[in-house]
Amino acid sequence: YPDLLVHRAIYHALGADPKTTKGYYYSPEKMGELCKTCSGRERRADEASRDVADRLKCAYMERHIGEEFTALVTGVTSFGAFVELKENAISGMVHVTQLPNDYYHFDASRHRLWGERTRMGLRLGDVVQVKLLRVDSTERKIDFKLLSGLSEVPARELSAAPRPQSRDGKRQGAPRR
Protein backbone atom coordinates (compact mmCIF):
# COMPACT_ATOMS: atom_id res chain seq x y z
CA TYR A 1 0.00 0.00 0.00
CA PRO A 2 2.82 2.52 0.61
CA ASP A 3 3.95 1.97 -2.98
CA LEU A 4 0.40 2.53 -4.23
CA LEU A 5 0.19 5.82 -2.35
CA VAL A 6 3.47 7.01 -3.83
CA HIS A 7 2.45 5.96 -7.35
CA ARG A 8 -0.82 7.85 -7.03
CA ALA A 9 1.05 10.94 -5.84
CA ILE A 10 3.47 10.73 -8.78
CA TYR A 11 0.63 10.32 -11.28
CA HIS A 12 -1.13 13.28 -9.71
CA ALA A 13 2.00 15.45 -9.76
CA LEU A 14 2.68 14.60 -13.40
CA GLY A 15 -0.95 14.84 -14.39
CA ALA A 16 -0.48 11.58 -16.28
CA ASP A 17 -3.98 10.16 -16.02
CA PRO A 18 -6.72 12.55 -14.90
CA LYS A 19 -9.19 9.65 -14.44
CA THR A 20 -7.09 7.89 -11.75
CA THR A 21 -5.79 11.04 -10.06
CA LYS A 22 -9.01 13.01 -9.86
CA GLY A 23 -9.67 14.22 -6.35
CA TYR A 24 -6.24 13.44 -4.97
CA TYR A 25 -6.18 15.15 -1.61
CA TYR A 26 -3.28 13.90 0.57
CA SER A 27 -0.94 16.60 1.76
CA PRO A 28 2.82 15.86 1.89
CA GLU A 29 2.53 15.63 5.70
CA LYS A 30 -0.38 13.17 5.47
CA MET A 31 1.54 11.11 2.86
CA GLY A 32 4.54 10.92 5.19
CA GLU A 33 2.33 9.79 8.05
CA LEU A 34 0.49 7.20 5.93
CA CYS A 35 3.69 5.80 4.44
CA LYS A 36 5.34 5.53 7.85
CA THR A 37 2.30 3.74 9.30
CA CYS A 38 2.01 1.37 6.33
CA SER A 39 5.73 0.59 6.30
CA GLY A 40 5.68 -0.18 10.02
CA ARG A 41 2.78 -2.56 9.58
CA GLU A 42 4.48 -4.21 6.62
CA ARG A 43 7.62 -4.78 8.72
CA ARG A 44 5.49 -6.27 11.53
CA ALA A 45 3.78 -8.60 9.06
CA ASP A 46 7.15 -9.71 7.64
CA GLU A 47 8.48 -10.31 11.16
CA ALA A 48 5.39 -12.34 12.07
CA SER A 49 5.76 -14.39 8.91
CA ARG A 50 9.43 -15.14 9.70
CA ASP A 51 8.50 -16.01 13.28
CA VAL A 52 5.87 -18.51 12.13
CA ALA A 53 8.30 -20.05 9.62
CA ASP A 54 10.98 -20.39 12.34
CA ARG A 55 8.51 -22.02 14.73
CA LEU A 56 7.41 -24.48 12.04
CA LYS A 57 11.04 -25.34 11.27
CA CYS A 58 11.65 -25.99 14.96
CA ALA A 59 8.53 -28.14 15.24
CA TYR A 60 9.67 -30.17 12.24
CA MET A 61 13.23 -30.58 13.52
CA GLU A 62 12.08 -31.67 17.01
CA ARG A 63 11.14 -35.02 15.44
CA HIS A 64 14.70 -35.46 14.13
CA ILE A 65 16.83 -34.98 17.27
CA GLY A 66 19.80 -37.32 17.15
CA GLU A 67 19.77 -37.64 13.36
CA GLU A 68 22.72 -36.79 11.13
CA PHE A 69 22.64 -34.36 8.22
CA THR A 70 24.85 -32.94 5.50
CA ALA A 71 25.13 -29.18 5.84
CA LEU A 72 26.82 -26.15 4.35
CA VAL A 73 28.68 -23.64 6.55
CA THR A 74 26.91 -20.33 5.91
CA GLY A 75 28.52 -18.19 8.59
CA VAL A 76 31.49 -18.28 10.91
CA THR A 77 31.82 -16.34 14.17
CA SER A 78 34.13 -16.41 17.16
CA PHE A 79 31.61 -18.60 19.01
CA GLY A 80 30.85 -21.16 16.29
CA ALA A 81 29.50 -21.70 12.81
CA PHE A 82 26.06 -21.36 11.26
CA VAL A 83 25.06 -24.24 9.02
CA GLU A 84 22.23 -24.83 6.58
CA LEU A 85 21.03 -28.37 5.97
CA LYS A 86 21.32 -29.49 2.35
CA GLU A 87 18.16 -31.58 2.65
CA ASN A 88 15.71 -28.85 3.61
CA ALA A 89 17.56 -25.50 3.93
CA ILE A 90 16.91 -25.29 7.68
CA SER A 91 19.60 -23.34 9.52
CA GLY A 92 21.16 -23.82 12.92
CA MET A 93 24.33 -23.34 14.94
CA VAL A 94 27.36 -25.49 15.66
CA HIS A 95 28.69 -23.88 18.84
CA VAL A 96 32.46 -23.90 19.31
CA THR A 97 31.96 -26.28 22.25
CA GLN A 98 30.52 -28.81 19.78
CA LEU A 99 33.71 -28.88 17.69
CA PRO A 100 36.46 -31.46 18.33
CA ASN A 101 38.49 -30.74 21.47
CA ASP A 102 40.89 -27.88 20.69
CA TYR A 103 41.27 -24.14 21.25
CA TYR A 104 39.75 -22.41 18.21
CA HIS A 105 40.89 -19.09 16.80
CA PHE A 106 38.57 -16.94 14.71
CA ASP A 107 40.02 -15.44 11.54
CA ALA A 108 37.45 -12.83 10.48
CA SER A 109 39.22 -11.92 7.24
CA ARG A 110 39.09 -15.52 6.02
CA HIS A 111 35.75 -16.42 7.66
CA ARG A 112 37.44 -19.33 9.41
CA LEU A 113 37.76 -21.04 12.78
CA TRP A 114 40.94 -23.06 13.24
CA GLY A 115 42.23 -25.29 15.99
CA GLU A 116 45.45 -24.26 17.65
CA ARG A 117 46.62 -27.81 18.38
CA THR A 118 45.26 -29.74 15.38
CA ARG A 119 45.50 -26.96 12.73
CA MET A 120 42.12 -28.19 11.47
CA GLY A 121 39.36 -25.72 10.76
CA LEU A 122 36.00 -24.71 9.38
CA ARG A 123 35.40 -21.98 6.86
CA LEU A 124 32.55 -20.40 4.99
CA GLY A 125 31.28 -22.74 2.25
CA ASP A 126 32.58 -26.00 3.77
CA VAL A 127 30.33 -29.04 3.50
CA VAL A 128 30.10 -30.82 6.86
CA GLN A 129 28.28 -33.65 8.62
CA VAL A 130 26.31 -32.59 11.69
CA LYS A 131 24.10 -34.22 14.30
CA LEU A 132 20.99 -32.49 15.63
CA LEU A 133 21.45 -32.01 19.37
CA ARG A 134 18.73 -29.67 20.56
CA VAL A 135 15.76 -27.64 19.40
CA ASP A 136 14.40 -24.76 21.46
CA SER A 137 11.05 -23.74 19.98
CA THR A 138 10.63 -20.87 22.45
CA GLU A 139 13.94 -19.27 21.47
CA ARG A 140 13.67 -20.63 17.91
CA LYS A 141 17.20 -22.08 18.08
CA ILE A 142 18.50 -25.25 16.51
CA ASP A 143 21.83 -26.64 17.77
CA PHE A 144 24.08 -29.14 16.02
CA LYS A 145 27.28 -31.04 16.80
CA LEU A 146 29.98 -31.29 14.14
CA LEU A 147 30.69 -34.90 13.21
CA SER A 148 33.08 -34.40 10.28
CA GLY A 149 34.17 -31.84 7.76
CA LEU A 150 37.09 -30.05 9.37
CA SER A 151 39.84 -29.41 6.86
CA GLU A 152 43.54 -28.77 7.31
CA VAL A 153 44.43 -25.09 7.38
CA PRO A 154 47.42 -24.31 5.14
CA ALA A 155 50.48 -23.17 7.13
CA ARG A 156 50.76 -19.99 5.05
CA GLU A 157 47.28 -18.96 6.20
CA LEU A 158 48.11 -19.66 9.84
CA SER A 159 51.22 -17.50 9.74
CA ALA A 160 49.22 -14.65 8.20
CA ALA A 161 46.41 -14.94 10.76
CA PRO A 162 46.23 -12.02 13.18
CA ARG A 163 47.67 -12.78 16.61
CA PRO A 164 45.61 -12.06 19.71
CA GLN A 165 46.25 -8.70 21.37
CA SER A 166 46.70 -7.98 25.04
CA ARG A 167 44.72 -5.27 26.83
CA ASP A 168 47.45 -2.71 26.18
CA GLY A 169 47.10 -3.27 22.42
CA LYS A 170 50.44 -5.05 21.92
CA ARG A 171 50.46 -8.28 20.00
CA GLN A 172 50.92 -11.37 22.12
CA GLY A 173 53.33 -14.03 21.02
CA ALA A 174 55.28 -11.74 18.72
CA PRO A 175 58.85 -12.83 18.09
CA ARG A 176 61.40 -11.23 20.42
CA ARG A 177 64.41 -9.45 18.99
C-alpha positions in Angstrom: 0.0 0.0 0.0 2.8 2.5 0.6 3.9 2.0 -3.0 0.4 2.5 -4.2 0.2 5.8 -2.3 3.5 7.0 -3.8 2.5 6.0 -7.3 -0.8 7.9 -7.0 1.1 10.9 -5.8 3.5 10.7 -8.8 0.6 10.3 -11.3 -1.1 13.3 -9.7 2.0 15.4 -9.8 2.7 14.6 -13.4 -0.9 14.8 -14.4 -0.5 11.6 -16.3 -4.0 10.2 -16.0 -6.7 12.5 -14.9 -9.2 9.6 -14.4 -7.1 7.9 -11.8 -5.8 11.0 -10.1 -9.0 13.0 -9.9 -9.7 14.2 -6.3 -6.2 13.4 -5.0 -6.2 15.2 -1.6 -3.3 13.9 0.6 -0.9 16.6 1.8 2.8 15.9 1.9 2.5 15.6 5.7 -0.4 13.2 5.5 1.5 11.1 2.9 4.5 10.9 5.2 2.3 9.8 8.0 0.5 7.2 5.9 3.7 5.8 4.4 5.3 5.5 7.8 2.3 3.7 9.3 2.0 1.4 6.3 5.7 0.6 6.3 5.7 -0.2 10.0 2.8 -2.6 9.6 4.5 -4.2 6.6 7.6 -4.8 8.7 5.5 -6.3 11.5 3.8 -8.6 9.1 7.2 -9.7 7.6 8.5 -10.3 11.2 5.4 -12.3 12.1 5.8 -14.4 8.9 9.4 -15.1 9.7 8.5 -16.0 13.3 5.9 -18.5 12.1 8.3 -20.1 9.6 11.0 -20.4 12.3 8.5 -22.0 14.7 7.4 -24.5 12.0 11.0 -25.3 11.3 11.7 -26.0 15.0 8.5 -28.1 15.2 9.7 -30.2 12.2 13.2 -30.6 13.5 12.1 -31.7 17.0 11.1 -35.0 15.4 14.7 -35.5 14.1 16.8 -35.0 17.3 19.8 -37.3 17.2 19.8 -37.6 13.4 22.7 -36.8 11.1 22.6 -34.4 8.2 24.9 -32.9 5.5 25.1 -29.2 5.8 26.8 -26.2 4.4 28.7 -23.6 6.6 26.9 -20.3 5.9 28.5 -18.2 8.6 31.5 -18.3 10.9 31.8 -16.3 14.2 34.1 -16.4 17.2 31.6 -18.6 19.0 30.8 -21.2 16.3 29.5 -21.7 12.8 26.1 -21.4 11.3 25.1 -24.2 9.0 22.2 -24.8 6.6 21.0 -28.4 6.0 21.3 -29.5 2.3 18.2 -31.6 2.7 15.7 -28.8 3.6 17.6 -25.5 3.9 16.9 -25.3 7.7 19.6 -23.3 9.5 21.2 -23.8 12.9 24.3 -23.3 14.9 27.4 -25.5 15.7 28.7 -23.9 18.8 32.5 -23.9 19.3 32.0 -26.3 22.3 30.5 -28.8 19.8 33.7 -28.9 17.7 36.5 -31.5 18.3 38.5 -30.7 21.5 40.9 -27.9 20.7 41.3 -24.1 21.2 39.8 -22.4 18.2 40.9 -19.1 16.8 38.6 -16.9 14.7 40.0 -15.4 11.5 37.4 -12.8 10.5 39.2 -11.9 7.2 39.1 -15.5 6.0 35.8 -16.4 7.7 37.4 -19.3 9.4 37.8 -21.0 12.8 40.9 -23.1 13.2 42.2 -25.3 16.0 45.5 -24.3 17.6 46.6 -27.8 18.4 45.3 -29.7 15.4 45.5 -27.0 12.7 42.1 -28.2 11.5 39.4 -25.7 10.8 36.0 -24.7 9.4 35.4 -22.0 6.9 32.6 -20.4 5.0 31.3 -22.7 2.3 32.6 -26.0 3.8 30.3 -29.0 3.5 30.1 -30.8 6.9 28.3 -33.6 8.6 26.3 -32.6 11.7 24.1 -34.2 14.3 21.0 -32.5 15.6 21.4 -32.0 19.4 18.7 -29.7 20.6 15.8 -27.6 19.4 14.4 -24.8 21.5 11.0 -23.7 20.0 10.6 -20.9 22.4 13.9 -19.3 21.5 13.7 -20.6 17.9 17.2 -22.1 18.1 18.5 -25.3 16.5 21.8 -26.6 17.8 24.1 -29.1 16.0 27.3 -31.0 16.8 30.0 -31.3 14.1 30.7 -34.9 13.2 33.1 -34.4 10.3 34.2 -31.8 7.8 37.1 -30.0 9.4 39.8 -29.4 6.9 43.5 -28.8 7.3 44.4 -25.1 7.4 47.4 -24.3 5.1 50.5 -23.2 7.1 50.8 -20.0 5.0 47.3 -19.0 6.2 48.1 -19.7 9.8 51.2 -17.5 9.7 49.2 -14.6 8.2 46.4 -14.9 10.8 46.2 -12.0 13.2 47.7 -12.8 16.6 45.6 -12.1 19.7 46.2 -8.7 21.4 46.7 -8.0 25.0 44.7 -5.3 26.8 47.5 -2.7 26.2 47.1 -3.3 22.4 50.4 -5.1 21.9 50.5 -8.3 20.0 50.9 -11.4 22.1 53.3 -14.0 21.0 55.3 -11.7 18.7 58.9 -12.8 18.1 61.4 -11.2 20.4 64.4 -9.4 19.0 
